[in-house]
Amino acid sequence: MAGVEFRHADAIWRDHPALVPAVLSLGGVTPDAGVAAAVAAFTDVARARLADGPESGFPEIQAWRRAFTAQGLKPTQYRCASESLLRRLRREGDLPALHPLVDLCNAVSAAFAVPVAALDLDRIDGDLAVRYADGTEEYETFGGELEHPDPREVVFADAADRAHARRWTNRQSGRSAIRPSTTRVLVVAEALHASAAADVPKLLDALAGAIADAWHVVPRTAILRREEPAFRVRGASPAPGRSGGPS
């Protein structure tokens, strides 16, 4: 699926001017990469932050709670993905092992307290936009049930009007979830807090470095801005002296 473009709609930038999104694409993903050491290191960073106080007090989380409240959502009922991960880590002491790439993204998300979504590019139809829903979009849960987002809800919507995330950073879709057969991936991290402009590039560098070590590819990355909101997926170059797949 060549030439997929990802962007945030102008209305999202207008209503959330503090938004700092990072995007990353890669190919050559396999379900057997060794990420345990990296996952452990990032998870330890998250544990250290939690030792100083619960995730609800983190500025990264508070910013998303304000955004959810502005959308008419109760922030303790609908939590951004990074808050849910940190809450689980605080309560259970660890994060679940699902797939090497998902595990790595979850650990980085917890370490930086920033939502990170990983989507199977081959399960997305056409371009993908973060935009307000009109209510006709179709969302597939992890259990296979179909839902329609509420009008004005923020979704990740493709050209076929399939919603690949509901309530912005609250819940991804089972349709484009990473699975053992996944080879091409789009990763999106989004932050709204005051120091996001400094923190998100650090997150992106950390994640890209860990991915390069695990899958021996150099992912394509970008920080998006309202003036340059689009990221187009194309082939990624393999790391020097290593082999990798397209993205």
C-alpha positions in Angstrom: 0.0 0.0 0.0 2.3 2.7 -1.3 1.8 6.4 -0.9 -0.2 6.5 2.3 -0.5 10.0 3.7 -1.0 10.7 7.4 -2.1 14.1 8.7 -4.2 15.9 11.3 -7.1 17.9 10.0 -6.8 21.7 10.2 -9.7 21.8 12.7 -7.6 19.7 15.1 -4.7 22.1 14.9 -7.0 25.0 15.3 -8.7 23.6 18.4 -5.5 22.1 19.9 -2.6 24.5 19.1 -0.3 22.9 21.6 -0.3 19.6 19.7 3.0 18.1 18.9 2.8 14.9 16.9 5.6 12.5 15.9 5.3 9.9 13.2 7.4 6.9 12.3 7.1 4.3 9.5 9.0 1.1 9.0 8.8 -2.2 7.1 10.4 -5.6 7.8 8.6 -6.0 11.1 8.7 -9.6 12.5 7.2 -11.0 15.6 10.5 -12.5 16.9 12.7 -9.5 17.4 14.5 -9.2 20.7 13.3 -6.1 22.6 13.3 -7.4 26.2 16.3 -5.2 27.3 14.9 -2.0 25.8 11.4 -2.7 27.1 12.8 -3.3 30.6 14.9 0.0 30.5 11.9 2.1 29.4 9.6 0.5 31.9 12.1 1.2 34.6 12.0 4.9 33.7 8.2 4.8 34.0 8.5 3.0 37.4 10.9 5.7 38.7 8.4 8.4 37.7 5.6 6.6 39.4 7.6 6.3 42.5 7.4 10.1 42.9 3.6 10.1 42.5 0.7 8.7 40.6 0.3 9.3 36.8 -2.7 11.6 37.3 -0.2 14.3 38.4 2.0 14.1 35.4 1.8 17.2 33.2 1.6 15.0 30.1 -1.5 13.2 31.5 -3.1 16.4 32.8 -2.9 18.0 29.3 -4.8 15.0 27.8 -7.3 15.1 30.6 -8.0 18.8 29.8 -8.3 17.9 26.1 -10.8 15.1 26.8 -12.8 17.3 29.1 -13.0 19.9 26.3 -14.4 17.2 24.1 -17.2 16.5 26.6 -15.6 13.3 27.8 -15.2 12.4 31.5 -11.3 12.0 31.7 -11.5 9.4 34.5 -13.8 7.2 32.4 -12.0 7.7 29.1 -8.2 7.8 29.6 -5.5 8.5 27.0 -3.5 5.4 26.2 -0.4 6.4 28.1 -2.4 7.1 31.3 -4.0 3.6 31.0 -0.6 2.0 30.6 0.9 3.9 33.6 -2.1 3.1 35.7 -1.7 -0.6 34.9 2.0 -0.5 35.6 1.4 1.1 39.0 -1.2 -1.4 40.0 0.2 -4.6 38.5 3.9 -3.9 38.5 4.5 -4.6 34.8 3.0 -4.3 31.3 1.6 -7.1 29.2 3.7 -8.8 26.6 1.8 -8.8 23.3 4.1 -8.4 20.3 7.7 -7.0 20.3 6.8 -3.8 18.5 3.7 -3.2 20.6 5.7 -4.0 23.8 8.4 -1.5 22.8 5.8 1.2 21.9 4.0 0.7 25.2 7.2 0.9 27.2 8.2 4.1 25.5 4.7 5.5 25.9 4.9 4.8 29.7 8.4 6.2 30.0 7.4 9.5 28.4 3.8 9.5 29.5 2.8 10.2 25.9 0.3 8.1 23.9 1.9 6.0 21.2 -0.2 4.2 18.5 1.1 1.5 16.3 -1.0 0.6 13.2 -0.7 -2.1 10.6 -0.3 -0.1 7.3 -1.7 -3.0 5.2 -5.0 -2.8 7.2 -5.5 0.9 6.4 -7.4 1.9 3.2 -5.9 5.0 1.6 -4.8 8.1 3.5 -5.3 8.4 7.2 -6.4 11.6 9.0 -6.9 12.5 12.6 -10.2 14.4 12.4 -13.6 15.0 13.9 -16.1 12.2 13.1 -19.4 12.7 11.5 -20.8 9.5 13.1 -21.0 7.4 10.0 -17.4 6.0 10.4 -17.1 2.3 11.2 -14.9 1.2 14.1 -14.0 -2.4 14.8 -13.3 -3.4 18.4 -10.7 -6.0 19.4 -13.5 -8.4 19.8 -14.7 -7.9 16.2 -17.8 -5.9 17.1 -18.6 -2.8 14.9 -19.3 0.6 16.4 -19.9 4.1 15.1 -18.1 7.0 16.8 -20.1 9.9 18.1 -20.3 13.0 15.9 -17.5 15.4 16.7 -15.5 12.6 18.4 -11.8 12.7 17.3 -10.9 9.6 15.3 -8.1 8.3 13.1 -10.1 7.8 9.8 -9.0 6.3 6.5 -10.3 6.9 3.0 -12.9 4.1 3.5 -14.3 5.9 6.6 -13.0 3.2 8.9 -12.1 4.6 12.3 -8.7 3.2 13.5 -9.0 4.9 16.9 -11.8 6.3 18.9 -11.8 9.3 21.3 -8.4 10.3 19.8 -5.8 8.6 22.0 -8.2 6.6 24.1 -8.7 3.3 22.2 -7.3 1.8 18.9 -9.2 -0.4 16.6 -8.7 -4.2 16.3 -8.8 -3.9 12.5 -5.3 -2.3 12.2 -3.8 -3.7 15.4 -0.3 -5.2 15.1 -0.4 -9.0 14.7 2.2 -11.7 13.9 1.6 -11.2 10.2 2.2 -7.5 10.3 5.2 -6.3 8.3 4.6 -2.6 7.7 3.8 -0.2 10.5 2.9 3.4 11.1 3.6 4.7 14.6 2.1 8.0 15.9 2.9 9.7 19.2 1.0 12.9 20.2 1.4 15.2 23.1 -0.2 18.5 24.3 1.7 19.4 27.5 3.9 22.6 27.9 7.2 20.9 27.2 6.0 18.7 24.4 8.1 20.5 21.8 11.2 19.3 23.6 10.0 16.0 24.9 8.4 14.5 21.7 11.6 14.6 19.6 13.4 12.8 22.4 10.7 10.1 22.4 10.9 9.8 18.7 14.7 9.4 18.8 14.5 6.8 21.6 11.9 4.8 19.8 13.6 4.9 16.4 16.9 3.9 17.9 15.3 0.9 19.7 13.5 -0.2 16.5 16.7 0.1 14.5 18.5 -2.1 17.0 15.7 -4.7 17.1 14.7 -5.0 13.4 17.9 -3.7 11.7 16.1 -1.0 9.8 16.2 2.8 9.8 12.6 4.0 10.2 11.5 7.2 8.6 10.5 9.8 11.2 9.0 13.3 11.3 7.7 15.9 13.8 4.6 17.4 12.2 3.5 21.0 12.5 0.4 22.9 11.4 2.4 24.4 8.6 3.7 21.0 7.5 1.0 18.5 8.7 1.5 15.6 6.3 3.7 12.5 6.4 3.8 10.3 3.4 4.9 6.7 3.8 7.5 5.5 1.3 10.5 3.1 1.3 12.8 3.1 4.4 16.5 2.6 4.0 18.1 -0.3 5.8 20.7 0.4 8.4 24.3 0.5 7.0 25.5 -3.1 6.5 22.1 -4.5 7.4 19.1 -5.6 5.5 15.6 -4.2 6.0 12.1 -4.0 4.4 10.3 -1.2 2.8 7.9 1.1 4.6 
